[in-house]
Amino acid sequence: MKKLINNTDSVVEEMIDGYVKAFPQYVKQLENPRALVRSTLDADKVGVLIGGGSGHEPAFMGYVGAGMADGVAVGNIFASPPPGPIVAVTEAIDQGKGVVYVYGNYAGDIMNFGMAAEMADLEHDIEVSSVVVTDDVASAPSHEREKRRGIAGEFFVTKVASVASALGHDLAGVTRLANHANDVTRTMGVGLSPCSLPQTGKPSFTLAEDEMEIGLGHHGEPGIKKGKLETADKVVDHLVTAILEDMPIETGEEVAVLVNGLGSTTRMELLIMFRRVEEILTERGIRIYRSFIGDYSTSLEMGGSSVTLIKLDAELKQCIDYPADCPMYVQK
């Protein structure tokens, strides 16, 4: 599987170097090379820190900027950042009002962000709270939501946390609103073809040419159903039906929709999928308030996509509508 890289052992470092050089008006690199923060921080507000493994671009480092996160800790490919860069970012973005960590529900992230929060408290007297994203419907049943993975829904939770901070909420308020966003966000995905890690050059999983896998994870974790490739409409029916069966939502309520590409899926395919999402929701009397379509959280060059719904109320609408200006995401 071909890639335009140099040394397989330095892909993350070279990616970060290129990123910082391309967008100096947005981000700067701290002494710890895996720690990036906004070039100009807004004063007197709660800091918002995101992070996770590389390979999911534009998540996570693409979402540092006005109206979004204040800093990011960058891990190896599909691996959590260690505590060091997390603490470095925490110290850099703290304005005396504390810092909120937003990250996905993976063992490495839970351990490393947890250690970093303890270190920030003990060594720098910075109060930290954590919001762990658990939007992946396929990864655990509804009565064990705390075990679910965080996937594309992290985009919405990050946006809500960041806007809550920008609007002047205190640490408890930012944490509450971000957790509320997580509680009303659901995602289901489908995998069509694997990616390959630069270090191995081998597929991350195997599927026959005519197969798909419903519920496949962003790192190639097993899904819930493998079968023959179906039409876009039928695939969307699987995904949205599973979401709506899991999400308490009534006729007349409103959602924001994210149709996310995993790396090699074209905009054409994503728009065809969105067409069916809109039909299903309209049939059920659920109004689409705002739509997001494109590559928001990828898995290197994996083929496939996911659908995310977040159920909206007045507070969340304000956050969804708030402008953002980041290197890889701009919203007017």
KAQUIUR-V892374 format. One record per helix or strand. SS is the DSSP state (alpha for helix, beta for strand). FROM is the first residue (numbers start at 1). TO is the last residue. If there is no record, write none. Layout:
BEGIN
ss=SS from=FROM to=TO
ss=SS from=FROM to=TO
END
This chain:
BEGIN
ss=alpha from=8 to=22
ss=beta from=27 to=29
ss=beta from=35 to=38
ss=beta from=47 to=54
ss=alpha from=61 to=63
ss=beta from=64 to=66
ss=beta from=69 to=69
ss=beta from=71 to=77
ss=alpha from=83 to=93
ss=beta from=99 to=104
ss=alpha from=107 to=124
ss=beta from=128 to=133
ss=beta from=136 to=136
ss=alpha from=137 to=139
ss=alpha from=142 to=147
ss=alpha from=154 to=166
ss=alpha from=171 to=183
ss=beta from=185 to=193
ss=beta from=196 to=196
ss=beta from=203 to=203
ss=beta from=211 to=214
ss=beta from=225 to=228
ss=alpha from=232 to=246
ss=beta from=254 to=261
ss=beta from=263 to=263
ss=alpha from=267 to=283
ss=beta from=287 to=294
ss=beta from=302 to=312
ss=alpha from=314 to=321
ss=beta from=324 to=326
ss=beta from=329 to=331
END
